[in-house]
Amino acid sequence: MSNVVTLHRDKRWKAVIEYRTEEGAKSIEHYFEEISELHLIIEHGPDWNFLIRCTVTLNRSDGGEEQNSAEKALRQERQH
């Protein structure tokens, strides 16, 4: 367990949106509760015509490890 505290731990989703700029690619992180909020984030952000990619993940403190059945099974195997 890490001692790092995030201000966004109560938000369910994390989106990393990458935009093309004159200086090169720029990534912006957004945290939000409902996936339906994503369209408003994109509409209110920099011009969406310069959007390169948007990566949406669950904002989990375990890095998704609990959902990875192989990792979960290995951990359970080590405990027994």
C-alpha positions as CSV (number, residue, x, y, z in Angstrom):
1,M,0.0,0.0,0.0
2,S,1.3,3.4,-0.9
3,N,1.3,6.4,1.4
4,V,0.4,8.7,-1.6
5,V,-2.9,10.4,-1.1
6,T,-4.9,11.5,-4.2
7,L,-7.4,14.3,-4.1
8,H,-9.4,12.4,-6.6
9,R,-9.8,9.1,-4.8
10,D,-13.6,9.5,-4.6
11,K,-14.0,9.8,-8.4
12,R,-14.8,6.6,-10.2
13,W,-13.2,7.4,-13.6
14,K,-10.0,8.9,-14.9
15,A,-9.6,10.1,-18.5
16,V,-6.2,11.1,-20.0
17,I,-6.9,13.2,-23.0
18,E,-4.0,14.0,-25.4
19,Y,-4.2,17.0,-27.7
20,R,-2.0,18.2,-30.5
21,T,-0.4,21.6,-29.9
22,E,2.2,23.7,-31.6
23,E,4.7,22.6,-29.0
24,G,3.8,18.9,-29.5
25,A,1.4,16.6,-27.7
26,K,-0.1,17.7,-24.4
27,S,-1.9,15.3,-22.0
28,I,-4.5,16.4,-19.5
29,E,-5.9,14.2,-16.7
30,H,-9.6,14.5,-15.7
31,Y,-11.3,12.7,-12.9
32,F,-15.1,12.3,-12.8
33,E,-17.8,10.2,-11.3
34,E,-20.2,9.3,-14.1
35,I,-19.0,8.2,-17.6
36,S,-21.8,10.4,-19.1
37,E,-19.7,13.5,-17.9
38,L,-16.9,12.7,-20.4
39,H,-18.6,14.4,-23.3
40,L,-18.9,17.7,-21.4
41,I,-15.2,17.4,-20.4
42,I,-14.2,17.0,-24.1
43,E,-16.6,19.8,-25.3
44,H,-15.3,22.2,-22.7
45,G,-11.6,21.3,-23.1
46,P,-9.2,22.5,-25.8
47,D,-10.6,22.3,-29.3
48,W,-11.7,18.7,-29.8
49,N,-10.4,19.0,-33.4
50,F,-6.9,18.7,-32.0
51,L,-7.7,15.6,-29.9
52,I,-5.3,12.7,-30.5
53,R,-6.6,10.2,-28.1
54,C,-8.7,9.7,-24.9
55,T,-7.9,6.9,-22.6
56,V,-10.5,6.2,-19.9
57,T,-9.8,3.9,-17.0
58,L,-11.3,3.1,-13.6
59,N,-9.6,5.3,-11.0
60,R,-8.5,2.5,-8.7
61,S,-5.9,2.5,-6.0
62,D,-5.0,-1.1,-6.9
63,G,-4.2,-0.2,-10.5
64,G,-6.9,-2.7,-11.6
65,E,-5.2,-5.6,-10.0
66,E,-8.4,-6.8,-8.3
67,Q,-10.1,-7.2,-11.7
68,N,-7.2,-9.1,-13.2
69,S,-8.2,-12.7,-12.5
70,A,-4.7,-14.1,-13.2
71,E,-3.1,-11.7,-10.7
72,K,-5.9,-12.4,-8.2
73,A,-5.4,-16.1,-8.5
74,L,-1.7,-15.9,-8.1
75,R,-2.1,-13.8,-4.9
76,Q,-4.6,-16.3,-3.5
77,E,-2.2,-19.2,-4.4
78,R,0.6,-17.5,-2.4
79,Q,-1.6,-17.0,0.6
80,H,-2.4,-20.8,0.9
